[in-house]
Amino acid sequence: MINEIITFAVAALPLSELRGAIPLAILKFDFSPFKALLISFLGNILPVLPLLIGLDKISDYLSHRFHWFNRFFVWLFERTRRKHGDHFHYFGDLALLIFVAIPLPLTGAYSGAVAAFVFGIPKKHAFLSIVLGVLIAGIIVTALTVFGETMFKQLFFL
């Protein structure tokens, strides 16, 4: 039971997310790929809804409380929307889903929630896109972990 909790917690962390939790669960804890994917997926989507709701409230609070935060958020939104707004406007929810689904560092659920906040994507659409993106990323990471382990064992005759 402790290994399941560790896997869940690692998946909920911003730096590792399920990209770190799935290999840990499969290679270290000997979980089945399905069990590793399920626990990691649930751990990774746990913080998404609080982030989507909380980022608005935190930015509003900080913007009203501290003038320099307001200037920062105005600068951030204008700059980001100017540089990348066309992609998100044209592709919409699909762009967010693809961004989250790419299993690279800094492209997971946390970054997806921040991107949805910055680009003003409605919370329901953002949540669905992020959840589907996390699921796709989880399937990719699970497949790569299982394939990589198999190839490693065959290459080194283990």
Residue frames as qw, qx, qy, qz and C-alpha x, y, z in Angstrom:
[[0.000, 0.884, 0.468, 0.000, 0.00, 0.00, 0.00],
 [0.324, -0.755, 0.091, 0.562, 2.89, 2.37, 0.69],
 [0.388, -0.077, 0.589, 0.705, 4.19, 1.95, -2.88],
 [0.146, 0.672, 0.643, 0.336, 0.80, 2.98, -4.26],
 [0.206, -0.920, -0.227, 0.244, 0.83, 6.10, -2.06],
 [0.419, -0.509, 0.344, 0.669, 4.38, 6.95, -3.17],
 [0.331, 0.254, 0.673, 0.611, 3.41, 6.53, -6.83],
 [0.004, 0.836, 0.534, 0.126, 0.33, 8.70, -6.35],
 [0.315, -0.854, -0.043, 0.411, 2.35, 11.39, -4.57],
 [0.431, -0.273, 0.481, 0.713, 5.12, 11.42, -7.18],
 [0.239, 0.488, 0.671, 0.504, 2.49, 11.80, -9.91],
 [0.118, -0.906, -0.407, 0.013, 0.98, 14.76, -8.05],
 [0.453, -0.593, 0.098, 0.659, 4.32, 16.60, -7.82],
 [0.388, 0.854, 0.011, -0.345, 4.84, 19.42, -10.34],
 [0.043, 0.697, -0.638, -0.323, 8.28, 18.35, -11.59],
 [0.228, -0.156, 0.952, 0.136, 7.82, 14.62, -11.96],
 [0.683, 0.191, -0.026, -0.705, 4.09, 14.22, -12.61],
 [0.944, 0.049, 0.280, -0.169, 3.25, 10.89, -14.23],
 [0.632, 0.671, -0.380, 0.077, 6.37, 11.05, -16.38],
 [0.074, 0.529, -0.757, 0.378, 8.32, 10.10, -13.27],
 [0.639, -0.195, 0.521, -0.531, 5.66, 8.10, -11.45],
 [0.922, 0.257, -0.057, -0.284, 4.98, 5.50, -14.15],
 [0.626, 0.472, -0.590, 0.193, 8.61, 4.37, -14.61],
 [0.171, -0.429, 0.687, -0.561, 9.00, 4.33, -10.82],
 [0.770, -0.062, 0.349, -0.531, 5.90, 2.18, -10.38],
 [0.919, 0.324, -0.160, -0.156, 6.76, -0.27, -13.16],
 [0.621, 0.511, -0.519, 0.291, 10.53, -0.55, -12.76],
 [0.017, 0.420, -0.667, 0.616, 10.98, -0.12, -9.00],
 [0.527, -0.106, 0.541, -0.646, 7.69, -1.30, -7.51],
 [0.050, -0.010, 0.963, 0.263, 6.90, -3.99, -10.13],
 [0.496, 0.415, 0.413, -0.642, 3.38, -2.70, -10.76],
 [0.534, 0.426, 0.670, 0.292, 1.53, -3.89, -13.82],
 [0.196, 0.142, 0.290, 0.926, 1.48, -1.25, -16.57],
 [0.266, -0.628, -0.541, -0.493, -2.28, -0.75, -16.08],
 [0.555, -0.686, -0.392, 0.259, -1.97, -0.29, -12.32],
 [0.467, -0.257, 0.024, 0.846, 0.95, 2.13, -12.74],
 [0.051, 0.330, 0.422, 0.843, -0.99, 4.13, -15.34],
 [0.377, -0.689, -0.556, -0.273, -4.17, 4.26, -13.27],
 [0.552, -0.647, -0.293, 0.437, -2.55, 5.38, -10.01],
 [0.402, -0.163, 0.156, 0.888, -0.28, 7.87, -11.79],
 [0.019, -0.479, -0.516, -0.710, -3.15, 9.29, -13.84],
 [0.425, -0.765, -0.476, -0.085, -5.28, 9.85, -10.75],
 [0.558, -0.541, -0.132, 0.615, -2.38, 11.44, -8.89],
 [0.341, 0.030, 0.300, 0.891, -1.55, 13.71, -11.81],
 [0.112, -0.552, -0.485, -0.669, -5.08, 15.04, -12.33],
 [0.433, -0.606, -0.577, 0.335, -5.70, 15.62, -8.62],
 [0.269, -0.493, -0.141, 0.815, -4.19, 19.15, -8.57],
 [0.206, 0.278, 0.536, 0.770, -5.66, 20.27, -11.93],
 [0.179, -0.752, -0.549, -0.317, -9.07, 21.54, -10.81],
 [0.443, -0.774, -0.214, 0.399, -7.75, 23.40, -7.74],
 [0.427, -0.220, 0.282, 0.830, -5.10, 24.98, -9.99],
 [0.114, 0.456, 0.576, 0.669, -7.62, 26.05, -12.62],
 [0.303, -0.833, -0.439, -0.145, -9.85, 27.62, -9.97],
 [0.583, -0.665, -0.125, 0.450, -7.08, 28.91, -7.73],
 [0.513, 0.052, 0.232, 0.825, -4.91, 30.67, -10.31],
 [0.018, -0.689, -0.384, -0.614, -7.68, 33.19, -11.08],
 [0.517, -0.814, -0.260, -0.044, -8.28, 33.90, -7.42],
 [0.692, -0.410, 0.025, 0.593, -4.58, 34.20, -6.58],
 [0.400, 0.243, 0.279, 0.838, -3.85, 36.53, -9.50],
 [0.175, -0.778, -0.362, -0.482, -6.88, 38.70, -8.67],
 [0.624, -0.737, -0.183, 0.186, -5.85, 38.92, -5.03],
 [0.646, -0.266, 0.128, 0.704, -2.21, 39.72, -5.82],
 [0.287, 0.459, 0.366, 0.757, -3.12, 42.21, -8.56],
 [0.274, -0.829, -0.294, -0.389, -5.39, 44.16, -6.23],
 [0.696, -0.675, -0.094, 0.227, -3.08, 43.94, -3.26],
 [0.525, -0.484, 0.321, 0.622, 0.27, 44.69, -4.90],
 [0.411, 0.802, -0.064, -0.430, 0.67, 47.12, -7.79],
 [0.045, 0.593, -0.734, -0.329, 3.76, 45.41, -9.18],
 [0.416, 0.103, 0.903, 0.002, 1.91, 42.06, -9.39],
 [0.510, 0.705, 0.371, -0.325, -0.74, 43.79, -11.48],
 [0.251, 0.795, -0.407, -0.375, 1.95, 45.14, -13.79],
 [0.223, -0.333, 0.900, 0.169, 3.54, 41.68, -14.00],
 [0.497, 0.335, 0.792, -0.115, 0.26, 39.95, -14.90],
 [0.461, 0.803, 0.100, -0.364, -0.62, 42.58, -17.51],
 [0.103, 0.695, -0.638, -0.316, 2.85, 42.18, -19.03],
 [0.348, -0.134, 0.927, 0.042, 2.64, 38.36, -18.90],
 [0.550, 0.506, 0.629, -0.215, -0.80, 38.15, -20.49],
 [0.411, 0.834, -0.076, -0.361, -0.08, 40.68, -23.22],
 [0.015, 0.632, -0.729, -0.264, 3.30, 39.22, -24.14],
 [0.379, -0.038, 0.925, 0.007, 2.19, 35.59, -24.08],
 [0.551, 0.591, 0.535, -0.246, -1.03, 36.19, -25.99],
 [0.328, 0.823, -0.255, -0.387, 0.83, 38.29, -28.56],
 [0.011, -0.536, 0.814, 0.221, 3.49, 35.60, -29.14],
 [0.042, -0.016, 0.997, 0.059, 1.37, 32.45, -28.91],
 [0.448, 0.305, 0.457, -0.705, -2.25, 33.57, -28.94],
 [0.558, 0.374, -0.414, -0.614, -2.80, 32.75, -32.61],
 [0.322, 0.146, -0.934, -0.052, -1.99, 29.08, -32.05],
 [0.068, 0.211, 0.839, -0.497, -4.28, 28.79, -29.05],
 [0.446, 0.389, 0.156, -0.791, -7.02, 30.82, -30.71],
 [0.532, 0.341, -0.569, -0.526, -6.88, 28.79, -33.92],
 [0.481, 0.070, -0.874, -0.018, -6.49, 25.34, -32.40],
 [0.597, -0.517, 0.005, -0.614, -8.22, 26.09, -29.09],
 [0.800, -0.425, 0.334, -0.259, -8.69, 23.14, -26.79],
 [0.955, 0.255, -0.052, 0.140, -6.77, 20.86, -29.12],
 [0.377, 0.696, -0.397, 0.465, -3.61, 22.95, -28.67],
 [0.440, -0.598, 0.479, -0.469, -3.87, 22.59, -24.90],
 [0.966, -0.079, 0.190, -0.155, -4.51, 18.84, -25.18],
 [0.822, 0.455, -0.193, 0.283, -1.47, 18.37, -27.44],
 [0.073, 0.744, -0.441, 0.497, 0.69, 20.55, -25.19],
 [0.633, -0.472, 0.474, -0.389, -0.16, 18.42, -22.15],
 [0.982, 0.102, 0.115, -0.114, 0.00, 15.10, -24.04],
 [0.606, 0.621, -0.424, 0.258, 3.61, 15.58, -25.15],
 [0.837, -0.517, -0.125, 0.126, 5.57, 13.65, -22.51],
 [0.542, 0.435, -0.247, 0.675, 8.41, 16.12, -22.10],
 [0.370, -0.373, -0.482, 0.701, 9.49, 18.04, -19.01],
 [0.034, 0.354, 0.169, -0.919, 7.40, 21.14, -18.30],
 [0.351, -0.009, -0.508, -0.786, 4.52, 20.14, -20.59],
 [0.194, -0.243, -0.943, 0.123, 2.26, 18.38, -18.11],
 [0.221, -0.716, -0.655, -0.093, -0.89, 19.13, -16.16],
 [0.337, -0.675, -0.219, 0.619, 0.60, 21.97, -14.12],
 [0.183, -0.233, 0.371, 0.880, 1.92, 23.78, -17.20],
 [0.037, -0.415, -0.753, -0.509, -1.36, 23.09, -18.97],
 [0.236, -0.769, -0.559, 0.201, -3.32, 24.70, -16.15],
 [0.262, -0.583, 0.034, 0.768, -1.05, 27.75, -16.27],
 [0.121, 0.018, 0.602, 0.789, -1.39, 27.94, -20.07],
 [0.103, -0.610, -0.746, -0.249, -5.19, 27.70, -19.80],
 [0.268, -0.764, -0.352, 0.470, -5.14, 30.50, -17.24],
 [0.246, -0.426, 0.255, 0.833, -2.88, 32.75, -19.31],
 [0.003, -0.077, -0.667, -0.741, -4.82, 32.21, -22.53],
 [0.440, 0.077, 0.247, -0.860, -8.21, 32.51, -20.85],
 [0.403, -0.053, -0.842, -0.355, -9.47, 29.07, -21.86],
 [0.672, -0.413, -0.018, -0.614, -12.79, 28.32, -20.12],
 [0.357, -0.462, 0.751, -0.309, -12.26, 26.07, -17.10],
 [0.857, 0.118, 0.421, -0.272, -14.52, 23.22, -18.29],
 [0.768, 0.618, -0.169, -0.007, -12.77, 23.07, -21.65],
 [0.134, 0.723, -0.633, 0.241, -9.35, 23.36, -20.04],
 [0.601, -0.337, 0.655, -0.311, -10.09, 20.61, -17.51],
 [0.911, 0.280, 0.264, -0.150, -11.26, 18.20, -20.20],
 [0.610, 0.720, -0.313, 0.102, -8.27, 18.99, -22.45],
 [0.089, -0.670, 0.678, -0.290, -5.81, 18.58, -19.59],
 [0.752, -0.172, 0.571, -0.279, -7.34, 15.30, -18.40],
 [0.895, 0.431, 0.111, -0.044, -7.29, 13.84, -21.92],
 [0.397, 0.784, -0.440, 0.185, -3.74, 15.12, -22.44],
 [0.371, -0.551, 0.691, -0.286, -2.59, 13.52, -19.18],
 [0.883, 0.067, 0.423, -0.194, -4.22, 10.24, -20.23],
 [0.773, 0.621, -0.114, 0.065, -2.47, 10.30, -23.62],
 [0.121, 0.760, -0.580, 0.269, 0.86, 11.21, -22.00],
 [0.631, -0.379, 0.610, -0.294, 0.36, 8.39, -19.50],
 [0.932, 0.273, 0.227, -0.077, -0.25, 5.85, -22.25],
 [0.575, 0.736, -0.308, 0.181, 2.85, 7.05, -24.12],
 [0.135, -0.687, 0.636, -0.325, 5.06, 6.96, -21.00],
 [0.810, -0.175, 0.502, -0.246, 3.72, 3.52, -20.03],
 [0.894, 0.445, 0.053, 0.017, 4.42, 2.15, -23.51],
 [0.386, 0.769, -0.434, 0.266, 7.91, 3.67, -23.58],
 [0.416, -0.583, 0.617, -0.325, 8.68, 2.30, -20.11],
 [0.896, 0.004, 0.420, -0.145, 7.54, -1.23, -20.95],
 [0.786, 0.603, -0.063, 0.117, 9.27, -1.15, -24.35],
 [0.145, 0.812, -0.489, 0.285, 12.44, 0.33, -22.88],
 [0.607, -0.460, 0.600, -0.244, 12.60, -2.25, -20.11],
 [0.931, 0.214, 0.292, -0.047, 12.09, -5.08, -22.59],
 [0.627, 0.726, -0.204, 0.196, 14.75, -3.74, -24.95],
 [0.142, -0.765, 0.562, -0.280, 17.22, -3.23, -22.09],
 [0.771, -0.269, 0.552, -0.173, 16.74, -6.80, -20.88],
 [0.898, 0.396, 0.185, 0.059, 17.17, -8.21, -24.38],
 [0.408, 0.832, -0.311, 0.210, 20.23, -6.10, -25.16],
 [0.073, -0.645, 0.673, -0.355, 22.03, -7.09, -21.99],
 [0.617, 0.013, -0.782, -0.091, 20.68, -10.65, -21.78],
 [0.184, -0.225, 0.629, -0.721, 19.01, -10.11, -18.43]]
